[in-house]
Amino acid sequence: MPLPLRPFGTTGIHLPVLGLGAMDTPHSPVAADTVRTALDLGIRLIDTARDYEGSEHLLGHVLRERGPGDAIIASKTFRRTASSAQYEIDRSRQVLGLDTIPVYQLHDVSTTEAWQQVTAPGGALEGLQAAVERGAIRWIGISTHNLEIARLAIASGAFASIMLEYSAFYPASRPLIDLAAERGLAVIVMRPLGGSGRTSAIRGRIARGEAGPLTPANLLRYVLTHPGVSVAIPGARYPGRIHDNVAAVEAFQPMSPTEAAELEAAAAGLYE
């Protein structure tokens, strides 16, 4: 069964609602098989970054092996000036083996100082805009852990996509997802399962028969119930996790408000 599709903002493309966050994937003995499995099962958006150790190299290896196909690679730079951001983009293109990177993001713009740096004359945003003009990247995105910065980014009109943390552990992003959807930005959700530490704790509770509603499948349901979410990108090191996530999305049914509230309460009590 094909994965459900949603519009990727106003870019004109539709993508499967399940992506892959490839930050930790390289730290696996079967890393390449994990990426291959994701692509084989219909995942298209894979998120990486210049500063994720080995991640772009891993993706470049797999893409050269099988061809880019329908993969939508989203990479990121921590650099804050136009010249250094453009340098990073060209390094990403070389490592990934792509003439044009579909999505390139300003990475973790989570302080007022960082926002001012990237948006100032000569800042990294200018570098990404120049890269669009020369065909090195297609769409500009931003990732942030600061909701006020997210509001500024959405209002700026400069971005095609925004990456936010959102989950039953962190529901505070919901109004920003609403706003982004209203403004036509694609919303990429990071840490939809709560992050690697919480996910490990949840899997331990499942093994002991103590999970209750707090399961990876329910956490994905929670995130994807919001219609403004374009793509959720849980991380995965092993092919089995990809299969689990795909199965959860194929069986997706929207979560009721009551179910969502119960899951938020269970998430809040994970470490109690």
C-alpha positions in Angstrom: 0.0 0.0 0.0 1.5 3.4 -0.9 2.2 5.8 1.9 -0.4 8.6 2.1 0.7 11.9 0.4 0.3 15.5 1.6 1.2 18.8 -0.1 4.7 20.0 0.7 3.5 23.5 1.4 3.0 25.5 -1.8 6.0 24.0 -3.6 3.7 22.1 -6.0 4.8 18.6 -5.0 3.2 16.0 -2.7 5.3 13.8 -0.5 4.6 10.7 1.7 3.8 11.8 5.2 6.6 9.6 6.6 10.2 10.6 6.0 13.5 9.6 7.6 15.7 11.6 10.0 19.2 10.4 9.1 21.2 12.0 11.9 21.9 8.7 13.7 21.5 6.3 10.8 25.3 6.2 10.0 26.0 4.9 13.5 24.6 1.5 12.6 26.3 -1.6 11.1 23.5 -1.8 8.6 23.2 1.9 7.8 23.0 1.6 4.0 20.4 -1.1 4.2 18.3 1.1 6.5 18.4 3.9 3.8 17.7 1.4 1.0 14.7 0.0 3.0 13.3 3.5 3.5 13.4 4.2 -0.2 12.1 0.8 -1.2 9.1 1.2 1.1 8.2 4.6 -0.4 9.8 7.1 1.9 11.0 10.1 -0.2 12.1 12.9 2.1 15.3 12.1 4.0 16.7 14.8 6.3 20.4 15.2 6.9 22.9 18.0 7.7 26.5 19.0 7.1 27.2 18.5 10.8 25.6 15.0 11.1 28.7 12.9 11.2 28.8 10.6 8.1 25.1 11.2 7.2 25.6 13.0 3.8 28.3 10.5 2.9 26.0 7.6 3.6 23.2 9.1 1.5 25.6 10.0 -1.3 26.8 6.4 -1.4 23.2 5.0 -1.6 22.1 7.6 -4.1 25.1 6.9 -6.4 24.4 3.2 -6.1 20.8 3.4 -7.1 20.3 6.8 -8.7 18.5 9.7 -7.0 15.1 8.5 -8.2 12.3 10.2 -6.3 14.4 10.9 -3.2 14.0 14.4 -1.8 17.1 15.2 0.2 16.9 18.0 2.8 20.2 19.1 4.2 21.2 21.9 6.6 24.0 24.3 7.4 25.0 25.8 10.8 26.9 28.6 9.0 25.6 32.1 9.5 27.1 34.1 6.7 26.3 34.1 3.0 29.7 33.0 1.8 30.2 30.2 4.3 26.6 28.9 3.7 27.3 28.8 -0.1 30.5 26.9 0.6 28.6 24.4 2.7 25.9 24.0 0.0 28.6 23.1 -2.6 30.2 20.6 -0.3 26.8 19.0 0.3 26.2 18.8 -3.5 29.6 17.2 -3.9 29.2 14.6 -1.1 25.6 13.8 -2.0 26.3 13.6 -5.7 23.4 16.0 -6.6 23.5 19.0 -8.9 20.6 20.5 -7.1 19.6 19.7 -3.5 15.8 19.8 -3.2 15.6 21.4 0.3 18.4 23.3 2.1 17.8 24.6 5.6 19.3 27.0 8.0 20.1 24.7 10.9 18.8 25.3 14.5 18.1 29.0 14.3 17.0 29.1 17.9 18.2 32.3 19.4 17.5 36.0 18.6 21.2 36.4 17.9 21.2 33.5 15.4 18.1 34.9 13.7 19.7 38.3 13.4 22.8 36.8 12.0 21.2 34.8 9.3 18.8 37.5 8.2 21.2 40.4 8.2 22.7 41.7 5.0 25.4 39.2 4.1 23.8 36.6 6.3 23.2 32.9 5.5 19.7 33.5 4.1 21.2 35.6 1.4 23.6 32.8 0.6 20.7 30.3 0.3 18.8 32.7 -1.9 21.8 33.1 -4.2 22.1 29.3 -4.3 18.5 29.1 -5.5 19.3 31.6 -8.3 22.2 29.5 -9.5 20.3 26.2 -9.3 22.3 24.7 -6.5 19.2 24.3 -4.3 15.5 24.3 -5.0 13.7 25.4 -1.8 14.9 27.2 1.3 13.9 25.9 4.8 14.7 26.6 8.4 14.9 24.5 11.5 14.3 25.9 15.0 13.6 24.9 18.6 12.3 28.3 19.5 8.7 29.1 18.9 9.1 32.8 18.8 11.8 32.4 16.1 9.5 30.1 14.3 6.8 32.8 14.3 9.3 35.3 12.8 10.4 32.8 10.2 6.9 32.0 9.1 6.0 35.7 8.9 9.1 36.6 6.9 7.9 34.9 3.7 11.5 33.8 3.1 11.0 30.1 3.6 9.3 27.2 1.8 9.5 24.9 4.8 10.0 25.0 8.5 11.2 22.1 10.7 9.8 22.1 14.2 9.7 19.7 17.2 6.2 18.4 17.7 4.9 15.3 19.6 2.8 14.2 22.5 5.8 15.2 24.6 6.0 18.6 23.0 2.5 19.8 21.9 3.4 23.5 22.3 4.3 23.8 18.5 0.7 23.2 17.5 -0.3 26.9 17.0 2.9 27.4 15.0 2.0 24.5 12.7 -1.4 26.1 12.2 0.2 29.4 11.3 2.7 27.8 9.0 0.0 25.9 7.2 -2.0 29.1 6.8 1.0 30.8 5.2 1.7 27.9 2.9 4.9 26.6 4.5 5.6 22.9 4.5 6.0 21.6 8.1 8.7 19.0 8.7 8.3 17.5 12.2 11.4 16.4 14.0 11.5 14.1 17.0 7.9 12.9 16.4 8.5 9.9 18.7 10.0 12.2 21.4 13.7 11.7 20.6 16.0 8.7 21.0 16.1 8.6 24.8 12.4 8.6 25.2 11.9 6.1 22.4 14.3 3.7 24.1 12.4 4.1 27.3 9.1 3.5 25.6 10.4 0.3 23.9 11.6 -0.9 27.3 8.1 -0.4 28.7 6.6 -2.2 25.8 8.9 -5.2 26.4 7.7 -5.2 30.0 4.1 -4.9 29.1 3.8 -1.5 30.7 3.4 0.8 27.7 -0.3 1.6 27.8 -1.1 4.1 25.0 2.5 5.3 24.8 3.7 3.4 21.7 5.7 4.6 18.6 2.6 3.9 16.5 0.4 6.1 18.6 3.0 8.8 18.7 3.1 8.9 14.9 -0.7 8.9 14.9 -0.7 11.9 17.2 1.6 13.9 15.0 0.0 13.0 11.7 -3.5 13.8 13.0 -2.6 17.5 12.6 -3.4 18.3 9.0 -0.8 21.0 8.9 2.1 18.5 9.3 3.6 17.8 5.9 6.2 15.1 6.8 7.2 13.5 10.1 10.9 12.3 10.2 11.5 9.8 12.9 15.1 8.6 13.1 16.1 5.0 12.4 19.3 3.0 12.5 17.9 -0.4 11.5 15.6 -1.5 8.7 13.2 -3.0 11.2 12.4 0.4 12.6 11.6 1.6 9.1 9.2 -1.3 8.6 7.5 -0.5 12.0 7.0 3.1 11.1 5.7 2.3 7.6 3.2 -0.2 9.1 2.0 2.4 11.6 1.5 5.0 8.8 -0.3 2.5 6.5 -2.7 1.8 9.3 -3.2 5.5 10.2 -6.5 6.7 11.6 -6.8 10.2 13.0 -6.6 10.4 16.7 -9.6 11.8 18.6 -9.1 14.7 21.0 -9.7 12.3 23.9 -7.1 9.9 22.7 -4.6 12.8 22.1 -5.1 14.1 25.7 -4.6 10.6 27.1 -1.4 10.2 25.1 -0.1 13.6 26.3 -0.8 12.6 29.9 1.1 9.3 29.4 4.0 11.2 27.8 4.1 13.6 30.7 4.3 10.7 33.1 6.9 8.6 31.2 9.7 9.2 33.8 7.5 9.4 36.9 
